[in-house]
Amino acid sequence: MADNLSGPGHIGGGDDAMALHEAIRSIAEGLDVPNLAARILYGRGVTGLEEAQRFLNPKLEHLSDPFLLPDMEKGVERVIAAIKSGEKLCLYGDYDADGVTSVALMSNFLKNLGLTPEVYLPQRSEGYGLNIDAVRKLSQQGVSLVVCLDCGSTDIEEVAEAARLDMDTIIIDHHEVSEVHPSARALINPKRADARFPTRELAACGVTFFFLLALRRTLHNRGFLDRQINLKKELDLVTIGTIGDMAPLIDDNRVMVKFGMETMKKNPRTWLRSFFSERIIYKDTIDEYAMNFVIIPRINAAGRVSDARHALDFLTCQDERDAGIKLRSLHEINRKRQRIEEGTVREIVEIIEQENLAHKKSIVLFKKDWHVGVIGIVAQKMVEMFGKPSIILTEVGSQLKGSGRGGDGIDLYHTISSLGSFLLGYGGHKYACGVSLTKDNFLPFARAFEERVIAPVSKKEKKVRVDASAGFEELTLDLLRFMERLSPFGMGNPRPNLLLPSSSVSATDRLIRITDTSNRTWYGSFQGQRLAAHSRPARIIASPVLKEQMGEQFIHLNIKEIRPLDGG
């Protein structure tokens, strides 16, 4: 397998190489960091000193101007009009972490102004987005303004029905936009074709945060605020929604999540302190692992197998004792979700084996009793297990509802939109989608999707991204401390992978032992194939991490790939 090396150490000679090495030297000297650190930055597209300083030292003032988002002024003016006239306003969200945190953000801000907005979080059985029944119900309750958060961008009929019932709609969303827009008073979405906003891949909670920045600025400029509302403390919610929706942690997302994590450590709010009280996580362990595997699953579980309102109430809770009770409830809901998910995954793997489906380019499966709340996360599991775009469907009423996840090299929304003739409805973005269709259209849709999908790259052929080549002598504690400054890690900003030189590699009971050419011993972990206990020459790709044991810091290698040099 050819190396996927974009790192500076693999540029040939000539003027380009000289310019490259000069740029790296300038970054290293300007930041006073090791040369390898500068090579890692350069490999990530951070090619100048000023850019590197902004990347490593983000500031809230680096955030883009919220008024660059389309329809921002229209949306702000309509909300201010509703505030001034005392209209009944409803926040209509989605049931996942992004939707719930978007509603929490907007609700917190409006409550700071002395308002109590209505909140509508649909059940999974209602499906994603606005629905006609909900719109009519809100009209009967006297709502005159619906603010759609994390939904609405393609809900043309539903927004038209709201208008027919004398309700205005503001859409604050990040999903792909159709060519024909809903007739909303404002459609604030960075994916609009006319958007000039620098960060296209915001989560909905990020778009909501920018809306609140614009609203606060306008209210302040007009003298409506007798005090400045602190939005920095709300970045904990933006962090949950952004990471939970797998938005890339670059540009504006990076700034918001960086400060969100910092806020969670320095000034944890009631909901987070309950995690500490229950000894589930601790203040000094708040990192991407805690977000992805502890906090976000509990927030998402409510909307998956229960009611998303449980998650919203928890995140906005002000009472310590009540927050603990709500967290324990979410914990039990999450355990239920895990049991349902594990059973569904086992069932699907059996179907794939029994029906000999492993040769297919995609996985599209349906069973009427699969839980609608877990089909999205099960589709993601299929992508992880088989490396293929997957759509898992279940029966809801007279329709099939499905959730899809894409792997590398597929724009899932683009693929699904080309199959619209088979579907009753669809929505989503590059990495995830939702679909609804009739039972009669299931097999034609599955066949058409299979034809559209390009054969996925096998796990053996898949290339591990390398940030830079490095010598073992460059792996120092100073380098590792620098690498932590590249955090938060996640989508779009993974932990750096280094290609390390020829060394002797062998397996111990639990670890991989590496002996470099200077006869120093290093230890790492590896999830790949079993290794022989005897030493063999190899090159490795690894992500070095800083660990601590008994007060001593040391470097541990998370090994991604081992390349034997003896052909064995």
ChimeraX attribute file (.defattr): number of C-alpha atoms within 10 A of each C-alpha:
attribute: neighborCount
match mode: 1-to-1
recipient: residues
	/A:1	8
	/A:2	6
	/A:3	10
	/A:4	12
	/A:5	19
	/A:6	16
	/A:7	21
	/A:8	20
	/A:9	17
	/A:10	11
	/A:11	14
	/A:12	10
	/A:13	8
	/A:14	8
	/A:15	9
	/A:16	11
	/A:17	15
	/A:18	13
	/A:19	11
	/A:20	17
	/A:21	18
	/A:22	12
	/A:23	17
	/A:24	25
	/A:25	19
	/A:26	17
	/A:27	27
	/A:28	20
	/A:29	13
	/A:30	15
	/A:31	16
	/A:32	11
	/A:33	15
	/A:34	17
	/A:35	17
	/A:36	23
	/A:37	23
	/A:38	29
	/A:39	26
	/A:40	24
	/A:41	25
	/A:42	22
	/A:43	19
	/A:44	16
	/A:45	10
	/A:46	19
	/A:47	18
	/A:48	16
	/A:49	19
	/A:50	12
	/A:51	14
	/A:52	20
	/A:53	14
	/A:54	14
	/A:55	19
	/A:56	16
	/A:57	13
	/A:58	18
	/A:59	13
	/A:60	12
	/A:61	8
	/A:62	13
	/A:63	17
	/A:64	15
	/A:65	13
	/A:66	19
	/A:67	17
	/A:68	15
	/A:69	25
	/A:70	21
	/A:71	18
	/A:72	21
	/A:73	18
	/A:74	14
	/A:75	24
	/A:76	22
	/A:77	15
	/A:78	17
	/A:79	18
	/A:80	15
	/A:81	12
	/A:82	15
	/A:83	16
	/A:84	10
	/A:85	9
	/A:86	10
	/A:87	15
	/A:88	18
	/A:89	24
	/A:90	22
	/A:91	20
	/A:92	27
	/A:93	30
	/A:94	28
	/A:95	31
	/A:96	27
	/A:97	29
	/A:98	30
	/A:99	28
	/A:100	31
	/A:101	33
	/A:102	31
	/A:103	29
	/A:104	26
	/A:105	24
	/A:106	21
	/A:107	21
	/A:108	17
	/A:109	19
	/A:110	15
	/A:111	11
	/A:112	12
	/A:113	13
	/A:114	10
	/A:115	15
	/A:116	14
	/A:117	17
	/A:118	15
	/A:119	18
	/A:120	20
	/A:121	24
	/A:122	21
	/A:123	18
	/A:124	20
	/A:125	12
	/A:126	14
	/A:127	18
	/A:128	23
	/A:129	21
	/A:130	26
	/A:131	17
	/A:132	15
	/A:133	12
	/A:134	17
	/A:135	20
	/A:136	16
	/A:137	11
	/A:138	22
	/A:139	17
	/A:140	10
	/A:141	10
	/A:142	13
	/A:143	21
	/A:144	19
	/A:145	24
	/A:146	26
	/A:147	24
	/A:148	27
	/A:149	30
	/A:150	30
	/A:151	23
	/A:152	31
	/A:153	30
	/A:154	22
	/A:155	22
	/A:156	16
	/A:157	14
	/A:158	22
	/A:159	29
	/A:160	18
	/A:161	17
	/A:162	24
	/A:163	18
	/A:164	10
	/A:165	16
	/A:166	13
	/A:167	22
	/A:168	21
	/A:169	27
	/A:170	26
	/A:171	26
	/A:172	30
	/A:173	28
	/A:174	27
	/A:175	26
	/A:176	19
	/A:177	22
	/A:178	16
	/A:179	9
	/A:180	9
	/A:181	15
	/A:182	21
	/A:183	19
	/A:184	24
	/A:185	18
	/A:186	22
	/A:187	25
	/A:188	27
	/A:189	30
	/A:190	27
	/A:191	23
	/A:192	21
	/A:193	12
	/A:194	10
	/A:195	16
	/A:196	14
	/A:197	17
	/A:198	15
	/A:199	17
	/A:200	17
	/A:201	24
	/A:202	26
	/A:203	29
	/A:204	32
	/A:205	32
	/A:206	29
	/A:207	24
	/A:208	27
	/A:209	23
	/A:210	21
	/A:211	22
	/A:212	20
	/A:213	16
	/A:214	19
	/A:215	22
	/A:216	20
	/A:217	16
	/A:218	17
	/A:219	16
	/A:220	15
	/A:221	10
	/A:222	9
	/A:223	10
	/A:224	13
	/A:225	14
	/A:226	8
	/A:227	8
	/A:228	10
	/A:229	15
	/A:230	10
	/A:231	14
	/A:232	13
	/A:233	17
	/A:234	22
	/A:235	24
	/A:236	27
	/A:237	26
	/A:238	30
	/A:239	28
	/A:240	23
	/A:241	27
	/A:242	27
	/A:243	24
	/A:244	20
	/A:245	21
	/A:246	18
	/A:247	21
	/A:248	21
	/A:249	24
	/A:250	20
	/A:251	19
	/A:252	21
	/A:253	21
	/A:254	25
	/A:255	22
	/A:256	27
	/A:257	26
	/A:258	23
	/A:259	22
	/A:260	21
	/A:261	23
	/A:262	17
	/A:263	17
	/A:264	22
	/A:265	18
	/A:266	11
	/A:267	14
	/A:268	17
	/A:269	19
	/A:270	19
	/A:271	21
	/A:272	23
	/A:273	19
	/A:274	24
	/A:275	19
	/A:276	14
	/A:277	13
	/A:278	12
	/A:279	9
	/A:280	11
	/A:281	17
	/A:282	15
	/A:283	15
	/A:284	9
	/A:285	11
	/A:286	16
	/A:287	16
	/A:288	17
	/A:289	12
	/A:290	15
	/A:291	17
	/A:292	16
	/A:293	10
	/A:294	16
	/A:295	20
	/A:296	20
	/A:297	22
	/A:298	24
	/A:299	30
	/A:300	27
	/A:301	28
	/A:302	26
	/A:303	27
	/A:304	25
	/A:305	20
	/A:306	20
	/A:307	18
	/A:308	26
	/A:309	18
	/A:310	19
	/A:311	27
	/A:312	24
	/A:313	16
	/A:314	24
	/A:315	23
	/A:316	18
	/A:317	17
	/A:318	13
	/A:319	12
	/A:320	16
	/A:321	12
	/A:322	15
	/A:323	22
	/A:324	22
	/A:325	13
	/A:326	19
	/A:327	22
	/A:328	15
	/A:329	17
	/A:330	22
	/A:331	19
	/A:332	14
	/A:333	22
	/A:334	21
	/A:335	15
	/A:336	14
	/A:337	22
	/A:338	16
	/A:339	10
	/A:340	18
	/A:341	21
	/A:342	13
	/A:343	11
	/A:344	19
	/A:345	18
	/A:346	10
	/A:347	12
	/A:348	19
	/A:349	15
	/A:350	12
	/A:351	14
	/A:352	15
	/A:353	10
	/A:354	10
	/A:355	8
	/A:356	10
	/A:357	13
	/A:358	15
	/A:359	9
	/A:360	15
	/A:361	21
	/A:362	28
	/A:363	24
	/A:364	22
	/A:365	18
	/A:366	20
	/A:367	13
	/A:368	14
	/A:369	11
	/A:370	19
	/A:371	20
	/A:372	22
	/A:373	25
	/A:374	22
	/A:375	25
	/A:376	24
	/A:377	17
	/A:378	23
	/A:379	28
	/A:380	23
	/A:381	17
	/A:382	25
	/A:383	21
	/A:384	15
	/A:385	11
	/A:386	18
	/A:387	21
	/A:388	27
	/A:389	31
	/A:390	29
	/A:391	29
	/A:392	28
	/A:393	29
	/A:394	22
	/A:395	21
	/A:396	19
	/A:397	10
	/A:398	9
	/A:399	16
	/A:400	24
	/A:401	28
	/A:402	26
	/A:403	27
	/A:404	28
	/A:405	29
	/A:406	26
	/A:407	22
	/A:408	13
	/A:409	13
	/A:410	18
	/A:411	17
	/A:412	22
	/A:413	22
	/A:414	14
	/A:415	16
	/A:416	25
	/A:417	17
	/A:418	12
	/A:419	14
	/A:420	14
	/A:421	12
	/A:422	21
	/A:423	17
	/A:424	14
	/A:425	15
	/A:426	20
	/A:427	25
	/A:428	25
	/A:429	20
	/A:430	19
	/A:431	19
	/A:432	24
	/A:433	23
	/A:434	22
	/A:435	23
	/A:436	23
	/A:437	22
	/A:438	14
	/A:439	15
	/A:440	11
	/A:441	14
	/A:442	19
	/A:443	14
	/A:444	12
	/A:445	19
	/A:446	17
	/A:447	12
	/A:448	15
	/A:449	22
	/A:450	17
	/A:451	13
	/A:452	15
	/A:453	18
	/A:454	14
	/A:455	15
	/A:456	19
	/A:457	15
	/A:458	11
	/A:459	10
	/A:460	7
	/A:461	10
	/A:462	13
	/A:463	15
	/A:464	15
	/A:465	18
	/A:466	20
	/A:467	27
	/A:468	26
	/A:469	21
	/A:470	19
	/A:471	14
	/A:472	18
	/A:473	9
	/A:474	13
	/A:475	15
	/A:476	15
	/A:477	14
	/A:478	12
	/A:479	17
	/A:480	17
	/A:481	12
	/A:482	15
	/A:483	19
	/A:484	14
	/A:485	12
	/A:486	20
	/A:487	19
	/A:488	21
	/A:489	22
	/A:490	18
	/A:491	15
	/A:492	13
	/A:493	15
	/A:494	16
	/A:495	19
	/A:496	20
	/A:497	23
	/A:498	26
	/A:499	25
	/A:500	18
	/A:501	17
	/A:502	19
	/A:503	22
	/A:504	20
	/A:505	26
	/A:506	19
	/A:507	19
	/A:508	12
	/A:509	6
	/A:510	10
	/A:511	14
	/A:512	19
	/A:513	19
	/A:514	25
	/A:515	18
	/A:516	19
	/A:517	13
	/A:518	9
	/A:519	10
	/A:520	10
	/A:521	13
	/A:522	17
	/A:523	20
	/A:524	19
	/A:525	16
	/A:526	18
	/A:527	9
	/A:528	10
	/A:529	8
	/A:530	8
	/A:531	15
	/A:532	11
	/A:533	13
	/A:534	10
	/A:535	15
	/A:536	16
	/A:537	21
	/A:538	20
	/A:539	18
	/A:540	22
	/A:541	24
	/A:542	24
	/A:543	19
	/A:544	21
	/A:545	18
	/A:546	16
	/A:547	13
	/A:548	10
	/A:549	7
	/A:550	5
	/A:551	7
	/A:552	7
	/A:553	11
	/A:554	15
	/A:555	17
	/A:556	17
	/A:557	24
	/A:558	18
	/A:559	20
	/A:560	18
	/A:561	17
	/A:562	18
	/A:563	15
	/A:564	16
	/A:565	13
	/A:566	8
	/A:567	7
	/A:568	8
